[in-house]
């Protein structure tokens, strides 16, 4: 439950407050488990097809599926752990586990791109020596395309600010591109005799995956480092609150961060011209931060004069 409160010595009621949730979003574990099972089945089929046909596009997609199967399993574990309730040792709960899973998944994608790119370059230099069974390659690639569309449909519709689900969708989308590239390469090899199209399309797909993986890697790392959400400016937040009422004469030590996917928090020190208005100001701050910046949990410390934390670095980079 979101709340704003005055900082004071801890009481039994405060300890009980730790057991309230923070509105953390998480992917349904069962959905991820089904997606993992489908990906694992297609993985086996593509490895066999790649070995049989001699296609790099299928091999790259099969290796991609291997990483994705592990990523979906990791996403399932992250979502499952994220649903655990708040306890005395984890007062924010376990919601950040899905962000960690998304970070690891994106990192695995970046490493995978390096492998595919290296293998594609080697094959491009030796394209005239490659012997590919285009019929087998086409059949397996089409089957992979159908499987990936099914898995992507399964994961569609969940919160797009959920980093864990974003990572899972990214992996499946990469699989979809890989399967589509394999289909095009199989057609080019079969009807045009362009054996070089197999490694070339694998390289192009790898570059597409790298772009999305790098973006997700930066997003999840920013959350893990407790960075300010991209659409929030701390100076703007401070000015918005000060303009809301003349009773608020100063705000410092403002910190805004994202605990997990879709869960924003803020802490700040507040100076008041009239201490009798403290309760009303707390309600106003909570409402403004929730409505304008989607910050659901706010902790406010009211300073009765000189800030007791004088000399600490403020959230906007200044000091008091």
ABEGO torsion letter per residue (X at the ends): XBBBBBBBBBBAAAAAAAABBAGBBBBBAAAAAAAAAAAAAAAAAAAAAAAAAGBAAAAAAAAAAAAAAAAAAAAAAAAAAAABBBBAABAAEAAAAAAAAAAAAAAAAAAAAAAAAAAAAAAAAAAAABBBBAAAAAAAAAAAAAAAAAAAAAABGBBAABAAAAAAAAAAAAAAAAAAAAAAAAAAAAAAGBAAAAAAAAAAAAAAAAAAAAAAAAAAAAAAAGBBBAABBAAAAAAAAAAABAABABBBGBBBBBABBGBBBBBBBBBBABAAAAAAAAAAAAAAAAAAAGBABBBBBBBAEBBAABGBBBAAGBBX
